Amino acid sequence: MSRIKDETLSIRTSAEIKQLLRMAAERERRSVASMIEVLVLEYAKVHELKPNQDTQTAPANS
């Protein structure tokens, strides 16, 4: 599914998480950005999250 990519996301993480993300992306033959999208979309699917959902009702500890 094609999406308009007009947002920028910058994060700070540990070297271990960065390495794991790169390894996962390489295994899937994806870019790191694409791998992040896959991981977020899968999490959203499992937890029944939808875009534009009221963020006030989402659990804060997840």
N, C-alpha and C positions, 0 to 999 in steps of 0.2 A: 504494500500500500504506500503510495507516494504522499509525502507530507511537505508542506512549505516549512522550510527551516530558516526562521527569521529571528530566533532567540539565541543568546549566548549564555553558556553556563560555565562558570569557573569554580573549581573546587580545590580544597587542600586535603591531602590524604597522606597516609604513610607510604613508604617505599614498598612495603609488602603488598598493600592493596593495589598500588599502581602496577607492580609486577604481575600480580594475579589477573588484573584486568587485561593487561597486554597479552598474557598467555592465553586467556579465554578468547580474546579477539583473534589471535593468530590461529588457534585451533578451529575457529568458526570461519576463518578467512574473511574477517571483517575489520573495519577500522575500529579504533577504540571508541569513537563517538557512536558508531553503529551498534557496538556491543552494549554500550550503556543504554541505548534505546531499547534493545532487545530485553535486557534485564529489567528495566523499568516497566515495559509493557507486560512482561510475564508476571511481575509482582502485582501490577494493577489487575490483571486478569484473575489471578488466584484470589485476590482480596476484594474483587468486585468493585474496583474504583473506576470512575468515569471522569473524563475531562469536564471542567466547569462544575464539578460537584462541590457543594459547600464545604470548605476546608475546616470550618468551625466544628463540624460533626465528626470529623475523622479523629481516631484515637491519637493522642499526642505521643504515646510511648512506642509507636511502631517503627 
